[in-house]
């Protein structure tokens, strides 16, 4: 029998050393060397990604914490009873900072349940969410002025979450990173959008009233000056009517009664303008220089009534005009030809 070459002897020697090294890693040897087998398992598992069960637990915890935040904000908005328009607007803005929401929650549903603030605060455990909740709650309460009861609620938030006074002041000064209210899928969002649009139309009518008043105050005398002012004011009123129609999306479908009411509205605008003009002239007999504002008063009165009549006309169709609503509120009602992204 031939002896093994030297190279084979070296290979056998290396294999024996490797087997000795593996024997040392057996559980018994680990205990003898003072090593913890569980610690070894943890070190090995540190580099392994979380499994589906762990990810599901994290998502459930995040959902529970977000629900607690939304219920807490509803409790803050309901502290003094039914929220005022300012509080409702701030409440919707605060809710947008917690999007996306659980699909079964809506702003109106949260407010109707009237949740208890202290009941939901213990479920908010993440420091980032705690600070976010405190900032959103402060934004709601600041909208109309903080009462004693609301100040106590803020103190309860600071005490529960362990927020230091310096951090609380920084959070209160920080602007709320809110999305536009029309990003919220809610009936309240549509109502708020309508109220905002009504206010926008009203402010625009006031702007046109100021413009016609300035035309009336222009110190032009002589033949034909009053006729020129009438033409300028008529042009401004027509432009105002066009702008109001555009703000409401150029709706159609008004019935004959709405058309007749709008016609009489313009007739009353002319009559009221002349009435205001005559009233100020009469006051000029008693009050010096009051008569100089007679033309401006007449123009302003006529413009205001014409604007209000036009606004009512375009908000009183018999049936909703979906095309007009899409033009007026594109964020609430996307265009019909828009296809969802894959």
C-alpha positions as CSV (number, residue, x, y, z in Angstrom):
1,X,0.0,0.0,0.0
2,X,1.4,3.3,-1.1
3,X,1.8,6.1,1.5
4,X,-0.1,9.3,1.2
5,X,1.7,12.1,-0.4
6,X,2.6,15.1,1.8
7,X,-0.1,17.2,0.2
8,X,-2.9,14.8,1.4
9,X,-1.4,14.8,4.9
10,X,-1.8,18.6,5.0
11,X,-5.3,18.4,3.7
12,X,-6.4,15.8,6.4
13,X,-4.8,18.0,9.1
14,X,-6.8,21.1,8.0
15,X,-10.1,19.1,7.9
16,X,-9.4,17.9,11.5
17,X,-8.9,21.5,12.6
18,X,-12.1,22.6,11.0
19,X,-14.1,19.8,12.7
20,X,-12.6,20.8,16.0
21,X,-13.8,24.4,15.4
22,X,-17.3,23.2,14.5
23,X,-17.4,21.1,17.7
24,X,-16.7,24.2,19.7
25,X,-19.9,25.8,18.4
26,X,-22.2,23.1,19.7
27,X,-24.7,24.3,22.3
28,X,-22.9,22.4,25.1
29,X,-19.6,24.1,24.3
30,X,-21.4,27.5,24.2
31,X,-22.6,27.0,27.7
32,X,-19.2,25.8,28.9
33,X,-17.6,28.9,27.4
34,X,-20.1,31.2,29.1
35,X,-21.9,32.2,25.8
36,X,-25.7,32.5,25.7
37,X,-27.3,30.7,22.8
38,X,-30.2,33.1,22.7
39,X,-27.8,36.0,22.4
40,X,-26.3,34.3,19.4
41,X,-29.7,33.9,17.9
42,X,-30.5,37.6,18.4
43,X,-27.2,38.6,16.7
44,X,-28.0,36.4,13.8
45,X,-31.6,37.7,13.5
46,X,-30.5,41.3,13.5
47,X,-29.7,41.2,9.8
48,X,-32.9,39.4,8.9
49,X,-35.9,41.6,7.7
50,X,-39.1,41.6,9.7
51,X,-41.6,38.9,8.7
52,X,-45.2,39.5,7.6
53,X,-46.5,39.0,11.1
54,X,-44.2,41.7,12.5
55,X,-45.1,44.1,9.7
56,X,-48.8,43.5,10.3
57,X,-48.4,44.2,14.0
58,X,-46.7,47.5,13.1
59,X,-49.4,48.5,10.7
60,X,-52.1,47.7,13.3
61,X,-50.3,49.7,15.9
62,X,-50.0,52.7,13.5
63,X,-53.7,52.4,12.6
64,X,-54.7,52.3,16.3
65,X,-52.5,55.3,17.1
66,X,-53.8,57.3,14.1
67,X,-57.4,56.6,15.1
68,X,-56.7,57.8,18.6
69,X,-55.3,61.0,17.2
70,X,-58.4,61.6,15.0
71,X,-60.7,60.9,17.9
72,X,-58.7,63.2,20.2
73,X,-59.0,66.1,17.6
74,X,-62.7,65.5,17.4
75,X,-62.9,65.7,21.2
76,X,-60.9,69.0,21.1
77,X,-63.2,70.5,18.5
78,X,-66.3,69.6,20.6
79,X,-65.0,71.0,23.9
80,X,-67.3,74.0,23.9
81,X,-70.2,72.2,22.2
82,X,-70.9,72.4,18.5
83,X,-67.8,73.7,16.6
84,X,-68.0,77.2,15.3
85,X,-67.3,77.8,11.6
86,X,-63.7,78.8,12.4
87,X,-63.2,75.7,14.6
88,X,-64.7,73.5,11.9
89,X,-62.3,74.9,9.3
90,X,-59.4,74.5,11.6
91,X,-60.6,70.9,12.4
92,X,-60.6,69.9,8.8
93,X,-57.2,71.4,8.2
94,X,-55.8,69.6,11.3
95,X,-57.2,66.3,10.0
96,X,-55.4,66.5,6.7
97,X,-52.0,66.3,8.6
98,X,-52.9,62.7,9.5
99,X,-53.7,61.4,6.0
100,X,-54.3,58.8,4.8
101,X,-57.1,57.9,7.3
102,X,-58.7,54.6,8.0
103,X,-61.4,54.2,5.4
104,X,-64.3,53.9,7.9
105,X,-63.7,57.3,9.5
106,X,-65.1,60.6,8.3
107,X,-65.0,64.1,9.8
108,X,-68.7,64.2,10.4
109,X,-68.7,60.8,11.9
110,X,-65.9,61.7,14.3
111,X,-67.7,64.9,15.5
112,X,-71.1,63.0,15.9
113,X,-69.5,60.4,18.2
114,X,-68.3,63.1,20.6
115,X,-65.3,61.1,21.9
116,X,-63.7,61.6,25.3
117,X,-60.2,63.2,25.1
118,X,-58.8,61.3,28.1
119,X,-59.9,58.0,26.8
120,X,-57.8,58.2,23.6
121,X,-54.6,59.9,24.7
122,X,-53.0,56.8,26.2
123,X,-53.1,55.1,22.8
124,X,-50.8,57.8,21.3
125,X,-47.3,56.6,22.3
126,X,-45.0,57.7,19.5
127,X,-43.2,61.0,20.4
128,X,-43.6,62.3,16.8
129,X,-47.4,61.6,16.8
130,X,-47.7,63.1,20.3
131,X,-46.2,66.4,19.1
132,X,-48.2,66.3,15.9
133,X,-51.4,65.8,17.9
134,X,-50.5,68.7,20.3
135,X,-49.8,71.1,17.4
136,X,-53.0,70.2,15.6
137,X,-55.1,70.5,18.7
138,X,-53.6,73.9,19.5
139,X,-54.4,75.0,15.9
140,X,-58.1,74.1,16.4
141,X,-58.4,75.9,19.7
142,X,-56.4,79.0,18.6
143,X,-58.9,79.6,15.7
144,X,-61.4,81.5,17.9
145,X,-59.5,82.1,21.1
146,X,-58.6,79.7,23.9
147,X,-61.0,79.5,26.9
148,X,-60.2,78.1,30.3
149,X,-61.6,74.7,29.5
150,X,-59.6,74.5,26.3
151,X,-56.4,75.7,28.1
152,X,-57.0,72.8,30.6
153,X,-57.2,70.4,27.7
154,X,-53.9,71.6,26.3
155,X,-52.4,71.2,29.8
156,X,-53.7,67.7,29.9
157,X,-52.1,66.9,26.5
158,X,-48.7,68.3,27.7
159,X,-48.9,66.3,31.0
160,X,-49.9,63.0,29.3
161,X,-47.3,63.2,26.6
162,X,-44.6,64.8,28.8
163,X,-44.1,67.8,26.6
164,X,-41.8,70.4,28.1
165,X,-43.0,74.0,28.1
166,X,-40.2,75.1,25.8
167,X,-41.1,72.3,23.3
168,X,-44.8,73.3,23.6
169,X,-44.0,76.9,22.8
170,X,-42.1,75.8,19.7
171,X,-44.9,73.6,18.5
172,X,-47.4,76.4,19.1
173,X,-45.4,78.8,17.0
174,X,-44.8,76.3,14.2
175,X,-47.3,76.6,11.3
176,X,-49.5,73.7,10.7
177,X,-48.4,71.8,7.6
178,X,-52.0,71.1,6.4
179,X,-53.3,70.2,3.0
180,X,-56.1,72.1,1.4
181,X,-59.5,71.2,2.9
182,X,-60.8,70.0,-0.4
183,X,-58.4,67.0,-0.2
184,X,-60.7,65.5,2.4
185,X,-63.4,63.2,1.2
186,X,-66.3,64.3,3.3
187,X,-69.7,66.0,3.2
188,X,-68.3,68.7,5.4
189,X,-65.6,69.4,2.9
190,X,-68.2,70.1,0.2
191,X,-70.1,72.4,2.6
192,X,-66.9,74.3,3.5
193,X,-66.1,74.7,-0.1
194,X,-69.5,76.1,-0.8
195,X,-69.2,78.5,2.1
196,X,-65.8,79.6,0.9
197,X,-67.1,80.2,-2.6
198,X,-70.0,82.3,-1.3
199,X,-67.5,84.4,0.7
200,X,-65.3,84.7,-2.4
201,X,-68.3,86.0,-4.5
202,X,-69.3,88.4,-1.7
203,X,-65.9,89.9,-1.5
204,X,-65.7,90.3,-5.2
205,X,-69.1,92.1,-5.3
206,X,-67.7,94.4,-2.6
207,X,-64.7,95.1,-4.7
208,X,-66.9,96.1,-7.7
209,X,-69.0,98.3,-5.4
210,X,-65.8,100.1,-4.3
211,X,-64.8,100.5,-8.0
212,X,-68.2,102.0,-8.9
213,X,-68.1,104.3,-5.9
214,X,-64.7,105.6,-7.0
215,X,-66.1,106.3,-10.5
216,X,-68.9,108.2,-8.8
217,X,-66.5,110.3,-6.8
218,X,-64.3,111.3,-9.8
219,X,-64.6,115.1,-9.9
220,X,-65.7,115.5,-13.5
221,X,-68.2,118.2,-14.3
222,X,-69.6,119.4,-17.5
223,X,-71.8,118.1,-20.3
224,X,-71.8,114.3,-20.8
225,X,-69.7,113.5,-17.7
226,X,-72.6,111.8,-15.9
227,X,-73.4,109.7,-19.0
228,X,-69.8,108.6,-19.3
229,X,-69.9,107.5,-15.6
230,X,-73.0,105.5,-16.3
231,X,-71.3,103.7,-19.2
232,X,-68.3,102.9,-17.1
233,X,-70.4,101.6,-14.2
234,X,-72.5,99.5,-16.6
235,X,-69.3,98.0,-18.0
236,X,-68.1,97.2,-14.5
237,X,-71.5,95.6,-13.6
238,X,-71.4,93.4,-16.8
239,X,-67.8,92.3,-15.9
240,X,-69.0,91.5,-12.4
241,X,-71.8,89.3,-13.7
242,X,-69.4,87.5,-16.0
243,X,-67.0,86.8,-13.1
244,X,-69.8,85.6,-10.8
245,X,-70.9,83.2,-13.5
246,X,-67.4,81.9,-14.0
247,X,-66.8,81.4,-10.2
248,X,-69.9,79.1,-10.2
249,X,-68.7,77.2,-13.3
250,X,-71.2,78.8,-15.7
251,X,-74.2,76.7,-14.5
252,X,-77.3,76.1,-16.6
253,X,-80.7,74.8,-16.0
254,X,-82.4,77.8,-14.3
255,X,-86.2,77.8,-14.6
256,X,-88.4,80.6,-15.8
257,X,-89.1,81.7,-12.2
258,X,-85.3,82.2,-11.6
259,X,-85.0,84.2,-14.8
260,X,-88.0,86.4,-13.9
261,X,-86.6,86.9,-10.4
262,X,-83.2,87.9,-11.8
263,X,-84.9,90.4,-14.1
264,X,-86.8,92.0,-11.2
265,X,-83.6,92.0,-9.2
266,X,-82.0,94.2,-11.8
267,X,-85.0,96.5,-12.0
268,X,-84.8,96.9,-8.2
269,X,-81.1,97.6,-8.5
270,X,-81.8,100.6,-10.7
271,X,-84.6,101.8,-8.5
272,X,-82.6,101.4,-5.3
273,X,-79.7,103.3,-7.0
274,X,-81.9,106.2,-7.7
275,X,-83.4,106.0,-4.3
276,X,-80.0,106.1,-2.6
277,X,-78.9,109.0,-4.9
278,X,-82.0,111.0,-3.9
279,X,-81.6,110.2,-0.2
280,X,-78.0,111.5,-0.1
281,X,-79.0,114.6,-2.0
282,X,-81.7,115.2,0.6
283,X,-79.1,114.7,3.4
284,X,-77.0,117.3,1.7
285,X,-79.5,119.9,2.5
286,X,-78.9,119.3,6.2
287,X,-75.3,118.0,6.2
288,X,-72.7,120.1,4.3
289,X,-70.9,118.4,1.4
290,X,-73.0,115.2,1.8
291,X,-74.5,115.7,-1.6
292,X,-71.1,115.2,-3.2
293,X,-71.4,111.5,-2.4
294,X,-74.9,111.1,-4.0
295,X,-73.7,109.6,-7.3
296,X,-71.2,107.3,-5.6
297,X,-74.0,106.1,-3.2
298,X,-76.3,105.4,-6.1
299,X,-73.7,103.5,-8.1
300,X,-72.7,101.4,-5.1
301,X,-76.2,100.5,-4.2
302,X,-77.1,99.4,-7.7
303,X,-73.9,97.4,-8.0
304,X,-74.5,95.5,-4.7
305,X,-78.1,94.6,-5.5
306,X,-77.2,93.5,-9.1
307,X,-74.4,91.3,-7.7
308,X,-76.5,89.7,-5.1
309,X,-79.3,89.0,-7.7
310,X,-76.8,87.5,-10.1
311,X,-75.3,85.3,-7.4
312,X,-78.7,84.0,-6.4
313,X,-79.5,83.3,-10.0
314,X,-76.5,81.2,-10.7
315,X,-77.0,79.2,-7.5
316,X,-80.6,78.3,-8.1
317,X,-80.8,75.8,-11.0
318,X,-83.6,73.3,-10.8
319,X,-81.1,70.4,-11.1
320,X,-77.4,70.2,-10.3
321,X,-75.2,71.0,-13.3
322,X,-72.4,68.4,-13.0
323,X,-70.3,70.1,-15.7
324,X,-70.5,73.4,-14.0
325,X,-69.7,71.8,-10.6
326,X,-66.6,70.2,-12.1
327,X,-65.5,73.6,-13.4
328,X,-66.2,75.4,-10.1
329,X,-64.7,72.7,-7.8
330,X,-62.1,70.8,-9.9
331,X,-60.4,69.3,-6.8
332,X,-63.7,67.9,-5.4
333,X,-65.0,66.6,-8.8
334,X,-62.3,65.6,-11.2
335,X,-63.0,65.8,-14.9
336,X,-65.1,63.0,-16.4
337,X,-62.4,62.1,-18.9
338,X,-59.7,61.7,-16.3
339,X,-58.7,58.0,-15.9
340,X,-57.3,56.7,-12.6
341,X,-53.6,56.1,-12.6
342,X,-52.6,52.4,-12.7
